[in-house]
Amino acid sequence: MPDPALPDIEDFRSNARAWLERNAEPLSEASHTNDDGSAVWGQGSDNVAVFHNLTEQQEAERLEATRAWQQKKFDAGYAMLNWSPALGGRGLPNSYLRAYNGEEARFHVPSAGELPPTSMGLIAPTIAAYGTEKQQLHFVKPLMRMDILGCQLFSEPSAGSDLASVTTRATLDGDEWILNGQKVWTSGARFAQWGLAIARHDADVPKHKGLTAFLVPFDADGVEVRPIKQMSGGSNFNEVFMTDARISDALRLGPVGEGWRVAITCLGFERDHSGGGGGGHAGGGYRQIQALAQHLERGDDPVIRQMLARLYTDYKVAQYTNRRAAARLKAGQTPGPEGSLGKLMWTANMASVSDAVSLLLGPRLVADTGEWGTFAWGEHVLGAPGYRIAGGSDEIQRNIVGERVLGLPAEPRVDKDISFADAQRNARIGHSG
Ligand SMILES: Cc1cc2nc3c(=O)[nH]c(=O)nc-3n(C[C@H](O)[C@H](O)[C@H](O)COP(=O)(O)OP(=O)(O)OC[C@H]3O[C@@H](n4cnc5c(N)ncnc54)[C@H](O)[C@@H]3O)c2cc1C
């Protein structure tokens, strides 16, 4: 029975469609898909890159176009559909978000790499979960409107999978914290204004307990962002150095000593977010493979048909798992192990797409003949493995599923009950011995 307090979902859908028609170009006209959602071969861009290798200026322009779109969408009331009204959202059930997304998927809308999804999908909900009322007011809406951008300052040169081993130090001095340390692989940092960092305020307690989270302004003295030049040409990632960077205690996110919980919540959003599903993922997905198989007249080949059926099924399973995770969030629960399953399925599906194009294209994947939609797949094949590492590697996701879903024995954690300082000392003795 529909809730009389909610707008009729079909009216909502048609209003959203009408708004999109007024403000965006339909995908079929942008020459990407037919009306049934299948890809149109040979028209529009054939870019299926997972990570875009752009110059700083190209990246800035792309970000600007995405920002303009997001601001328009926000001002029309479509950017925070399932967020609570207290935070500026419309408080609608996820079914409305799905209805809107389904409509938006038929249109060509700008989207720029990793930073906007990190900022809106990870940083904003983490601040909503742990921020004071003042922090929520200050950050959530501006992040969701892309007036400001936030990135994730978690990984360090010697703390990735074992994130609780971060060594960036946070020292309280009056009502300010002094941060010292180095972060690495920070996606999008050179265009962000804020970073959500975890740092160690106490090395004399076990590693997970001595961490605190902070919102670090990149214009603070002592904060330096250095882009990493990738071998493929672009600079999607950065190092961020903090040297005696002073930040106000008002920018601490969550209580002192709760940094691990903040980080885990943020990573949970990341897994839920990257779970994705759907056939039209950035970097090329089922629809594009189907169009490729048809173009190559391999659609009747039983091996290819089997492969396409498998790919379609896997995309659907990932989509349903993702919906289950979204329903859990909507019910007020924090992200659970469904996120790990969703992320594993997503990266496995990207790998299957790489296998499928390798089978279909053979040498055309590595030798550029100039033919549309062929050599371009190389950028998918080379980029996809990155997401098997980002946001917690496949192995770490499997550990989570093993322990939290299957109830398998936990990994041995020799440093669980000793102070971080002692664990570091033991590791040094172990190495030298
Ligand atoms: C595309 C991309 C974007 C990223 N963006 C960001 C970002 O914006 N912000 C940020 O903070 N970080 C970011 N990272 C960093 C990312 O979170 C780390 O690379 C990741 O957590 C792995 O850490 P590591 O690189 O230190 O590898 P390590 O932790 O050293 O792992 C090396 C290998 O050992 C395996 N391994 C480690 N521990 C275990 C275990 N207990 N059991 C089984 N196997 C294990 C791993 O799976 C991996 O194969 C990004 C990384 C990539 C690739």
The ligand as an SDF file (V2000), in Angstrom:
LIG
                    3D

 53 58  0  0  0  0  0  0  0  0999 V2000
   43.0320    3.0560   -8.0030 C   0  0  0  0  0  0  0  0  0  0  0  0
   43.4070    3.2980   -6.5630 C   0  0  0  0  0  0  0  0  0  0  0  0
   42.8620    4.3850   -5.8810 C   0  0  0  0  0  0  0  0  0  0  0  0
   43.1880    4.5910   -4.5320 C   0  0  0  0  0  0  0  0  0  0  0  0
   42.6750    5.7050   -3.9050 N   0  0  0  0  0  0  0  0  0  0  0  0
   42.9790    5.9170   -2.6100 C   0  0  0  0  0  0  0  0  0  0  0  0
   42.4990    7.0850   -1.9210 C   0  0  0  0  0  0  0  0  0  0  0  0
   41.8060    7.9390   -2.5020 O   0  0  0  0  0  0  0  0  0  0  0  0
   42.8150    7.2570   -0.6290 N   0  0  0  0  0  0  0  0  0  0  0  0
   43.5760    6.3630    0.0530 C   0  0  0  0  0  0  0  0  0  0  0  0
   43.7990    6.5580    1.2510 O   0  0  0  0  0  0  0  0  0  0  0  0
   44.1030    5.2550   -0.5750 N   0  0  0  0  0  0  0  0  0  0  0  0
   43.8100    5.0220   -1.8820 C   0  0  0  0  0  0  0  0  0  0  0  0
   44.3300    3.9080   -2.5290 N   0  0  0  0  0  0  0  0  0  0  0  0
   45.2160    3.0090   -1.8050 C   0  0  0  0  0  0  0  0  0  0  0  0
   44.5640    1.6700   -1.4850 C   0  0  0  0  0  0  0  0  0  0  0  0
   43.5970    1.7940   -0.4730 O   0  0  0  0  0  0  0  0  0  0  0  0
   45.6790    0.6980   -1.0900 C   0  0  0  0  0  0  0  0  0  0  0  0
   46.5200    0.5510   -2.2240 O   0  0  0  0  0  0  0  0  0  0  0  0
   45.1440   -0.6550   -0.6930 C   0  0  0  0  0  0  0  0  0  0  0  0
   44.4540   -0.5810    0.5280 O   0  0  0  0  0  0  0  0  0  0  0  0
   46.2750   -1.7200   -0.5820 C   0  0  0  0  0  0  0  0  0  0  0  0
   47.2920   -1.2430    0.2340 O   0  0  0  0  0  0  0  0  0  0  0  0
   48.8260   -1.3040   -0.2610 P   0  0  0  0  0  0  0  0  0  0  0  0
   48.8970   -0.6740   -1.6170 O   0  0  0  0  0  0  0  0  0  0  0  0
   49.6450   -0.7210    0.8270 O   0  0  0  0  0  0  0  0  0  0  0  0
   49.1620   -2.8600   -0.4480 O   0  0  0  0  0  0  0  0  0  0  0  0
   49.5390   -3.8710    0.7120 P   0  0  0  0  0  0  0  0  0  0  0  0
   48.6350   -3.6770    1.8740 O   0  0  0  0  0  0  0  0  0  0  0  0
   50.9970   -3.7770    0.9560 O   0  0  0  0  0  0  0  0  0  0  0  0
   49.1650   -5.2560    0.0470 O   0  0  0  0  0  0  0  0  0  0  0  0
   50.0190   -5.9170   -0.8910 C   0  0  0  0  0  0  0  0  0  0  0  0
   49.3720   -7.2450   -1.2860 C   0  0  0  0  0  0  0  0  0  0  0  0
   49.2360   -8.0950   -0.1330 O   0  0  0  0  0  0  0  0  0  0  0  0
   47.8880   -8.5400    0.0440 C   0  0  0  0  0  0  0  0  0  0  0  0
   47.5570   -8.5950    1.4690 N   0  0  0  0  0  0  0  0  0  0  0  0
   47.8610   -7.6490    2.3980 C   0  0  0  0  0  0  0  0  0  0  0  0
   47.3780   -8.0260    3.6040 N   0  0  0  0  0  0  0  0  0  0  0  0
   46.7570   -9.2310    3.4370 C   0  0  0  0  0  0  0  0  0  0  0  0
   46.0600  -10.1270    4.3090 C   0  0  0  0  0  0  0  0  0  0  0  0
   45.9040   -9.8510    5.6120 N   0  0  0  0  0  0  0  0  0  0  0  0
   45.5340  -11.2630    3.7840 N   0  0  0  0  0  0  0  0  0  0  0  0
   45.6840  -11.5480    2.4570 C   0  0  0  0  0  0  0  0  0  0  0  0
   46.3690  -10.7400    1.5850 N   0  0  0  0  0  0  0  0  0  0  0  0
   46.8690   -9.5980    2.0620 C   0  0  0  0  0  0  0  0  0  0  0  0
   47.0470   -7.4660   -0.6460 C   0  0  0  0  0  0  0  0  0  0  0  0
   45.8110   -7.9880   -1.0690 O   0  0  0  0  0  0  0  0  0  0  0  0
   47.9390   -7.0850   -1.8340 C   0  0  0  0  0  0  0  0  0  0  0  0
   47.7490   -8.0120   -2.8750 O   0  0  0  0  0  0  0  0  0  0  0  0
   44.0470    3.6950   -3.8710 C   0  0  0  0  0  0  0  0  0  0  0  0
   44.5920    2.6030   -4.5570 C   0  0  0  0  0  0  0  0  0  0  0  0
   44.2980    2.3980   -5.8990 C   0  0  0  0  0  0  0  0  0  0  0  0
   44.8940    1.2130   -6.6170 C   0  0  0  0  0  0  0  0  0  0  0  0
  1  2  1  0
  2  3  1  0
  2 52  2  0
  3  4  2  0
  4  5  1  0
  4 50  1  0
  5  6  2  0
  6  7  1  0
  6 13  1  0
  7  8  2  0
  7  9  1  0
  9 10  1  0
 10 11  2  0
 10 12  1  0
 12 13  2  0
 13 14  1  0
 14 15  1  0
 14 50  1  0
 15 16  1  0
 16 17  1  0
 16 18  1  0
 18 19  1  0
 18 20  1  0
 20 21  1  0
 20 22  1  0
 22 23  1  0
 23 24  1  0
 24 25  2  0
 24 26  1  0
 24 27  1  0
 27 28  1  0
 28 29  2  0
 28 30  1  0
 28 31  1  0
 31 32  1  0
 32 33  1  0
 33 34  1  0
 33 48  1  0
 34 35  1  0
 35 36  1  0
 35 46  1  0
 36 37  1  0
 36 45  1  0
 37 38  2  0
 38 39  1  0
 39 40  1  0
 39 45  2  0
 40 41  1  0
 40 42  2  0
 42 43  1  0
 43 44  2  0
 44 45  1  0
 46 47  1  0
 46 48  1  0
 48 49  1  0
 50 51  2  0
 51 52  1  0
 52 53  1  0
M  END
$$$$
